[in-house]
Amino acid sequence: MMKIRNKLLLSFGTVLLIVLLAFLIVYSTLQDVSKSYFNLANTDLKKLQLAHQIQFEDLALTDAVRGVIIEPDNTAEREKYNQFAKQIDQHIKEVTPMLDDSRTKKIFHDLNINNQKLVELETQMMELAGEDRQKTLAIFHGEYADIRAIFSSKLEEFKQIETERITKKIAEDEKLIRKKIMAGAAVFITALFAGILIAIFISKRTTRPLWKIANKLEELARNKGDLTARIHITNKDEIGKLAAAFNRMLENLQKMMLKIKETTDEVSASALELSEGTKNFAESTEQITMAVQDIASGAGDQGDMADESSHAVNNIANEVQKIASTSSFAAESALTTSKIAEEGNKSIVKAVNQMEFLQKSVDEAFIKIEELGKLTDEIKKISDVMANIAEQTNLLALNAAIEAARAGEQGKGFAVVATEVRNLAEESKQSAIQINEMIQHVLSIAAAAVENIDKGRSDLKEGKRVVDDAGRAFHKILTSVEKVTCQIQEVSSSVQQMSTGADQVAVSIGQLADIAKKSSAHSQNVAASTEEQLAAIEEFTATAENLSNVAKKLRNMIGEFNV
């Protein structure tokens, strides 16, 4: 059996894991792209940049050689030549370890050989410049120009290969990014729909059973309702426990009402029998009074009248004994009803406690959903950081494109790379914005879930109030049953007193038969005693009528329920 709190934690934990999975996919993509661009910048772009520098240095070197040929004594041009010659050698050596395929290795091998040839020819031309200008120009425009053309073509071929390789890597990275972004978006959309479905499911599973219980309690609070009906809820959580406890309360209340109804019928019947018995007893007492008066007027007939009176008193004693038995049974039934009422009251208290426990669980779930909203805010901040990184990358790519444009023809390849990086940064920024929008939507869904649960909390409070009202109504029934029990016990006590009085009258009449001669002197005392007995009987009759009225009221109260 899973509690509501655990269900909420499991459901929203699942959604959170899916969201984190989407974030990890995007983060992994950015890491892969970052690593790829790092390698691109430190290897491929660097090789391309060095190739451009070698090309520029070759032009500067040729220009320095031309200056020496024109002015053999120009030391500035010679120093310029020496500087660029060293740089070309250094850059060729720097590029060579970076090469990872046979084609580019062969190209740079040929470049190195041609560079050595060019250095030899350049040294020869600078030595002949002051001695034989014609021969120097012939070398410059002949063999030297041919080797430079081969050197330039090899360098252009290398630049083209590296540019194509960089373009291919960028295309592959773009394809990977799109694939990962689509996967992350799919996972994120799945999390979004899962969150919506979970919110709807939990809302329905929580509020519908509570409404059923609240409506039933409202019926009971109005002292109306069908006690034979049961609430059918299949939940295995606290709501299921509450429904089961509520059904047990209805069952106990139904049994108690049936027992009260039976007891009320028995009390009503006993009251009728008691009323009839008191009437007979009153008639007998009147007959005794008349007999005593006859004894006072004529002692001669006193013996016969005493026998008749003794017989009548014995009959009265028997009737009173029957009434006493009936009253005792009614008192026992009333006590049993009182115990059942107490058990029903305990069930009401247990239902109230269960409602309080359920309210506590819903409050805890409310707190957890708020924590989920805070965690989603943190994810949103991370997405904002990703968008800022993409914006910075876009600016860097723009600056690189500007620098490439300034470089002219030598910066074309680098400009292509900068443009691709800029496009990729823009796509990354758009993806971050989409993720931010999705997170914002999740926040709105979480807010709706908070609102639904808060509404459930209000409904739960209303249900608790209705349970309290039912408890108070049930307490009134318990109080009425206790009053009936007390009145029945009073009636039973009065009947016992009547039985004792009847026995005393029988003894007195027996003595009256033995002392017939003294009956005239004691007849006035007996008449007075019978008058007092008659007054007691009238009070007893009033008590029996009051008991009958109470039984009718209790029967009408029970009639409000369908048992």
C-alpha positions in Angstrom: 0.0 0.0 0.0 1.5 3.3 -1.1 0.7 6.6 0.8 -0.4 9.7 -1.0 2.8 11.4 0.0 4.9 8.6 -1.5 2.8 8.6 -4.7 3.4 12.4 -5.1 7.1 12.0 -4.4 7.4 9.1 -6.9 5.4 10.8 -9.6 7.1 14.2 -9.5 10.5 12.5 -8.9 9.9 10.6 -12.2 9.1 13.8 -14.0 12.2 15.4 -12.5 14.4 12.5 -13.6 13.1 12.9 -17.1 13.8 16.6 -17.1 17.3 16.0 -15.7 17.8 13.4 -18.5 16.9 15.9 -21.1 19.3 18.4 -19.5 22.1 15.8 -19.4 21.6 15.1 -23.1 21.8 18.8 -23.9 24.8 19.2 -21.6 26.5 16.2 -23.1 26.0 17.7 -26.6 27.5 21.0 -25.5 30.5 19.1 -24.0 31.0 17.2 -27.2 30.7 20.3 -29.3 33.0 22.2 -27.0 35.6 19.4 -27.2 35.3 19.3 -31.0 35.7 23.0 -31.4 38.6 23.0 -28.9 40.3 20.4 -31.1 39.3 22.4 -34.2 40.8 25.6 -32.8 44.0 24.0 -31.5 44.7 21.7 -34.4 42.9 22.3 -37.7 42.4 26.0 -37.5 45.9 26.5 -36.2 47.3 24.5 -39.2 45.2 26.6 -41.5 46.4 29.8 -39.8 50.0 28.7 -40.0 49.6 27.9 -43.7 48.3 31.5 -44.2 51.3 32.8 -42.3 53.7 30.7 -44.4 52.0 32.1 -47.5 52.3 35.6 -46.3 55.9 35.1 -45.2 56.8 33.6 -48.6 55.5 36.7 -50.3 57.4 38.9 -47.8 60.5 36.8 -48.4 60.2 37.2 -52.1 59.7 40.9 -51.7 62.8 41.1 -49.6 64.9 39.2 -52.2 63.5 41.6 -54.9 64.6 44.5 -52.7 68.2 43.1 -52.3 68.4 42.5 -56.1 67.4 46.1 -56.8 69.7 47.5 -54.0 72.4 45.0 -53.1 73.7 47.2 -50.3 70.3 47.5 -48.6 70.9 45.9 -45.2 67.3 46.4 -44.1 66.0 44.2 -46.8 68.6 41.5 -46.0 67.6 41.6 -42.3 64.0 41.3 -43.4 64.8 38.3 -45.5 66.7 36.6 -42.7 63.7 37.2 -40.3 61.1 35.8 -42.6 63.3 32.9 -43.7 63.6 31.8 -40.0 59.8 32.2 -39.5 59.0 30.0 -42.6 61.3 27.2 -41.3 59.9 27.5 -37.8 56.3 27.3 -39.0 56.9 24.4 -41.3 58.5 22.5 -38.4 55.5 23.5 -36.2 52.9 22.2 -38.7 54.6 18.9 -39.5 53.8 17.2 -36.1 50.2 18.2 -36.4 49.7 16.3 -39.7 47.7 13.0 -39.3 47.3 11.7 -42.9 49.7 10.7 -45.7 48.5 13.3 -48.2 49.2 16.4 -46.1 52.4 14.9 -44.8 53.6 14.5 -48.5 52.5 18.0 -49.3 54.6 19.5 -46.4 57.5 17.2 -47.3 57.5 18.7 -50.8 57.0 22.2 -49.3 60.1 21.7 -47.1 62.2 20.4 -50.1 61.0 23.3 -52.3 61.7 25.8 -49.4 65.3 24.5 -49.2 65.7 25.0 -52.9 64.2 28.5 -52.7 66.6 29.3 -49.9 69.6 28.1 -51.9 68.5 30.1 -55.0 67.7 33.2 -52.8 71.2 33.0 -51.3 72.8 32.7 -54.7 70.8 35.6 -56.1 71.7 37.9 -53.2 75.4 37.0 -53.7 75.2 37.7 -57.5 73.1 40.9 -57.2 76.1 43.2 -57.0 78.3 41.3 -59.5 76.0 40.0 -62.3 72.5 41.6 -62.3 71.4 40.0 -65.6 72.1 36.5 -64.3 70.4 37.2 -61.1 67.2 38.4 -62.9 67.3 35.3 -65.1 67.4 33.0 -62.0 64.7 35.1 -60.4 62.3 35.0 -63.3 63.2 31.5 -64.3 64.0 28.6 -62.0 63.2 30.6 -58.9 59.7 31.6 -60.2 59.0 28.0 -61.2 59.8 26.6 -57.7 57.8 29.4 -56.1 54.8 28.5 -58.2 55.1 24.8 -57.1 55.5 26.0 -53.5 52.5 28.2 -53.7 50.3 25.5 -55.4 51.3 23.0 -52.7 50.4 25.5 -50.0 47.1 26.3 -51.7 46.3 22.6 -52.0 47.1 22.1 -48.3 44.8 25.1 -47.4 42.0 23.7 -49.5 42.3 20.3 -47.8 42.3 21.8 -44.3 39.4 24.1 -45.2 37.3 21.1 -46.5 38.2 19.1 -43.4 37.1 22.0 -41.1 33.9 22.5 -43.1 33.2 18.7 -42.8 33.8 18.7 -39.1 31.5 21.7 -38.6 28.8 20.0 -40.6 29.2 16.8 -38.5 29.0 18.8 -35.3 25.9 20.6 -36.5 24.3 17.2 -37.4 25.2 15.8 -33.9 23.9 18.9 -32.2 20.6 18.7 -34.1 20.3 15.0 -33.3 21.0 15.6 -29.6 18.7 18.6 -29.4 15.9 16.6 -30.9 16.5 13.8 -28.4 16.5 16.2 -25.5 13.4 17.9 -26.8 11.6 14.6 -27.1 12.5 13.6 -23.6 11.5 17.1 -22.3 8.1 16.9 -24.1 7.7 13.4 -22.6 8.3 14.8 -19.2 5.9 17.6 -19.9 3.1 15.3 -20.9 3.9 12.9 -18.0 3.7 15.8 -15.6 0.3 16.9 -17.0 -1.1 13.3 -16.9 0.2 12.8 -13.3 -1.3 16.1 -12.1 -4.7 15.2 -13.6 -4.5 11.6 -12.3 -3.6 12.6 -8.8 -6.2 15.4 -8.7 -9.0 13.0 -9.7 -7.8 10.2 -7.5 -7.7 12.5 -4.5 -10.7 14.8 -4.9 -13.4 12.4 -6.1 -13.3 10.0 -3.1 -13.2 13.0 -0.8 -16.3 14.5 -2.4 -18.1 11.1 -2.0 -17.3 11.0 1.7 -18.1 14.7 2.2 -21.5 14.4 0.5 -22.4 11.3 2.7 -21.3 13.2 5.8 -23.4 16.2 4.8 -26.4 13.9 4.6 -25.7 12.5 8.1 -25.1 16.0 9.5 -28.7 16.9 8.4 -29.9 13.8 10.3 -30.9 12.2 7.0 -29.3 9.7 4.8 -29.3 6.0 3.7 -27.3 4.0 6.3 -27.5 0.9 4.1 -25.4 2.5 1.3 -21.6 2.2 1.3 -18.9 4.2 -0.4 -17.1 2.2 -3.0 -13.5 3.4 -3.1 -10.7 1.1 -4.3 -7.7 3.4 -3.2 -5.0 1.6 -1.2 -3.8 4.8 0.4 -5.0 7.1 3.3 -8.2 7.9 1.4 -8.9 4.2 1.1 -8.4 3.8 4.8 -10.7 6.8 5.5 -13.4 5.3 3.2 -13.1 1.9 5.0 -13.3 3.5 8.4 -16.3 5.6 7.2 -18.0 2.4 5.9 -17.4 0.7 9.3 -18.8 3.8 11.0 -21.9 3.6 8.7 -22.2 -0.1 9.5 -21.9 0.5 13.3 -24.3 3.4 13.0 -26.8 1.2 11.1 -26.6 -1.5 13.8 -27.0 1.0 16.5 -30.0 2.6 14.9 -31.6 -0.8 14.3 -30.9 -1.7 18.0 -32.3 1.7 19.1 -35.3 1.1 16.9 -35.9 -2.3 18.4 -35.4 -1.0 21.9 -37.7 1.9 21.2 -40.4 -0.5 20.0 -39.9 -2.7 23.1 -40.0 0.4 25.4 -43.1 1.6 23.7 -44.8 -1.8 24.0 -43.7 -2.1 27.6 -45.0 1.4 28.3 -48.4 0.4 26.9 -48.4 -2.8 29.0 -47.3 -0.7 32.0 -50.1 1.8 31.4 -52.7 -1.0 31.1 -51.3 -2.7 34.3 -51.5 0.5 36.2 -55.0 1.1 35.1 -56.0 -2.4 36.3 -54.1 -1.8 39.5 -55.9 1.5 40.0 -59.2 -0.2 39.4 -58.2 -2.9 41.9 -57.1 -0.3 44.4 -60.4 1.5 44.1 -62.1 -1.8 44.7 -60.0 -2.3 47.8 -60.9 1.2 49.0 -64.6 0.4 48.5 -64.1 -2.9 50.3 -62.4 -1.2 53.2 -65.3 1.2 53.4 -67.7 -1.6 53.4 -65.7 -3.2 56.2 -66.0 -0.1 58.2 -69.8 -0.1 57.8 -70.4 -3.8 58.4 -68.0 -6.0 60.3 -70.2 -9.0 59.8 -69.3 -9.2 56.1 -65.7 -8.3 56.7 -64.3 -11.9 56.5 -65.8 -12.6 53.1 -64.6 -9.2 51.8 -61.2 -9.8 53.2 -60.9 -13.1 51.2 -61.9 -11.3 48.0 -59.5 -8.5 48.7 -56.7 -10.9 49.4 -57.4 -12.7 46.0 -57.5 -9.3 44.2 -54.2 -8.2 45.9 -52.5 -11.4 44.8 -53.6 -10.8 41.2 -52.2 -7.2 41.4 -48.9 -8.5 42.8 -48.6 -10.9 39.9 -49.3 -8.1 37.4 -46.8 -5.8 39.1 -44.2 -8.6 38.9 -44.8 -9.0 35.2 -44.4 -5.2 34.8 -41.1 -5.4 36.8 -39.7 -8.1 34.5 -40.6 -6.0 31.4 -39.1 -2.9 32.9 -35.8 -4.8 33.8 -35.6 -6.1 30.2 -36.2 -2.6 28.8 -33.4 -1.2 31.1 -31.0 -3.9 29.9 -31.9 -3.1 26.2 -31.4 0.6 26.9 -27.9 -0.1 28.4 -27.0 -2.2 25.3 -28.1 0.7 23.1 -26.1 3.1 25.1 -22.9 1.0 24.6 -23.6 0.7 20.8 -24.0 4.5 20.7 -20.6 4.9 22.5 -19.0 2.6 19.9 -20.5 4.7 17.1 -19.1 7.8 18.8 -15.6 6.2 18.9 -15.9 5.5 15.1 -16.7 9.2 14.5 -13.7 10.2 16.6 -11.5 7.7 14.6 -12.8 9.2 11.3 -11.9 12.7 12.5 -8.4 11.5 13.3 -8.1 9.9 9.9 -9.2 13.1 8.2 -6.5 15.0 10.2 -3.8 12.5 9.2 -4.9 12.8 5.5 -4.7 16.6 5.7 -1.2 16.3 7.1 -0.2 14.1 4.1 -1.7 16.5 1.6 0.2 19.4 3.3 3.5 17.5 3.0 2.8 16.8 -0.7 2.1 20.5 -1.2 5.5 21.3 0.3 7.2 18.8 -2.0 5.6 20.3 -5.1 6.8 23.7 -4.1 10.3 22.3 -3.8 10.0 20.9 -7.3 9.1 24.4 -8.5 12.2 25.8 -6.9 14.4 23.1 -8.5 12.9 23.8 -11.9 13.9 27.5 -11.3 17.5 26.4 -10.8 17.3 24.4 -14.1 16.0 27.6 -15.8 19.0 29.5 -14.5 21.3 26.9 -16.0 19.5 27.3 -19.3 20.0 31.0 -19.1 23.7 30.5 -18.6 23.8 28.3 -21.7 22.0 31.0 -23.7 24.6 33.6 -22.5 27.4 31.2 -23.5 25.9 30.9 -26.9 25.6 34.7 -27.2 29.3 35.1 -26.2 30.3 32.5 -28.8 28.3 34.4 -31.4 30.1 37.6 -30.5 33.5 35.9 -30.7 32.6 34.4 -34.0 31.5 37.8 -35.3 34.9 39.3 -34.1 36.7 36.5 -35.8 34.8 37.2 -39.1 35.7 40.9 -38.9 39.4 40.0 -38.4 39.2 37.5 -41.3 37.7 40.2 -43.5 40.6 42.5 -42.6 43.1 39.8 -43.6 41.6 39.8 -47.1 42.3 36.8 -49.3 44.3 35.0 -46.6 41.4 35.2 -44.2 38.7 33.6 -46.5 39.0 30.1 -45.0 39.0 31.5 -41.4 35.9 33.6 -42.3 34.1 30.5 -43.4 34.9 28.8 -40.1 33.8 31.9 -38.2 30.5 32.0 -40.1 29.8 28.4 -39.3 30.7 28.9 -35.6 28.4 31.9 -35.6 25.5 29.9 -37.1 26.1 27.1 -34.6 26.1 29.6 -31.7 22.9 31.1 -32.9 21.3 27.6 -33.1 22.6 26.8 -29.6 21.0 30.1 -28.4 17.7 29.2 -30.0 17.8 25.7 -28.4 18.5 27.3 -25.0 15.5 29.6 -25.5 13.3 26.6 -26.4 14.5 24.8 -23.3 13.8 27.9 -21.2 10.2 28.1 -22.7 9.6 24.4 -21.9 10.9 24.8 -18.4 8.6 27.9 -18.0 5.7 25.6 -19.2 6.6 23.0 -16.6 6.6 25.8 -14.0 3.0 26.7 -15.0 2.0 23.0 -14.9 3.5 22.7 -11.4 1.7 25.9 -10.4 -1.6 24.4 -11.6 -0.8 21.2 -9.6 -0.2 23.3 -6.5 -3.5 25.1 -7.1 -5.4 21.7 -7.5 -3.8 20.3 -4.3 -4.6 23.6 -2.5 -8.2 23.2 -3.6 -8.1 19.6 -2.4 -6.8 20.9 1.0 -9.8 23.2 1.1 -12.2 20.3 0.3 -10.4 18.3 2.9 -11.0 21.0 5.5 -14.6 21.2 4.5 -14.9 17.4 4.9 -13.4 17.6 8.3 -15.9 20.3 9.3 -18.7 18.0 8.0 -17.3 15.1 10.1 -17.3 17.3 13.1 -20.9 18.3 12.5 -21.8 14.6 12.2 -20.0 13.9 15.4 -22.0 16.6 17.2 -25.2 15.2 15.8 -24.2 11.7 16.8 -23.5 13.1 20.3 -27.0 14.4 20.5 -28.4 11.0 19.7 -26.1 9.4 22.4 -27.4 12.0 24.9 -31.1 11.2 24.0 -30.4 7.4 24.4 -28.8 8.1 27.8 -31.9 10.1 28.9 -34.2 7.3 27.8 -32.0 4.8 29.7 -32.2 6.9 32.9 -36.0 7.2 32.6 -36.4 3.4 32.0 -34.3 2.7 35.1 -36.5 5.1 37.1 -39.6 3.3 35.9 -38.0 -0.1 36.8 -37.3 1.3 40.3 -40.9 2.5 40.7 -42.2 -0.9 39.6 -40.1 -2.6 42.2 -41.5 -0.3 44.8 -45.0 -1.1 43.6 -44.3 -4.8 43.9 -43.1 -4.4 47.5 -46.2 -2.3 48.3 -48.5 -4.9 46.8 -46.9 -7.6 48.9 -47.4 -5.5 52.0 -51.1 -5.0 51.1 -51.5 -8.7 50.7 -50.0 -9.3 54.1 -52.2 -6.7 55.6 -55.4 -8.2 54.1 -54.4 -11.6 55.3 -54.0 -10.3 58.8 -57.4 -8.6 58.2 -59.0 -12.0 57.7 -57.5 -13.3 60.9 -58.5 -10.4 63.0 -62.0 -9.7 61.6 -63.1 -8.4 65.0 -60.4 -5.7 65.0 -61.1 -4.7 61.4 -63.5 -2.0 62.3 -60.9 -0.1 64.3 -58.2 -0.5 61.6 -60.3 0.0 58.5 -59.7 3.8 58.5 -56.0 3.2 58.5 -56.3 0.7 55.6 -58.4 3.2 53.6 -55.8 5.9 54.1 -53.1 3.5 52.9 -55.0 2.6 49.8 -55.6 6.2 49.0 -51.8 6.9 49.2 -51.3 3.8 47.0 -53.8 5.2 44.5 -51.9 8.5 44.4 -48.6 6.6 43.7 -50.3 4.7 40.9 -51.4 8.0 39.3 -47.8 9.2 39.4 -46.6 5.9 37.9 -49.2 6.3 35.1 -47.9 9.8 34.3 -44.3 8.4 34.2 -45.4 5.6 31.8 -47.1 8.1 29.5 -43.9 10.3 29.5 -41.8 7.2 28.6 -44.2 6.5 25.7 -43.8 10.1 24.4 -40.0 9.9 24.6 -40.1 6.5 22.7 -42.2 8.2 20.0 -39.7 11.1 19.6 -36.8 8.7 19.4 -38.7 6.6 16.8 -39.3 9.7 14.7 -35.6 10.7 15.0 -34.5 7.3 13.8 -37.1 7.4 11.0 -35.0 10.1 9.3 -32.4 7.5 8.5 -32.8 4.6 6.0 -31.6 1.5 8.0 
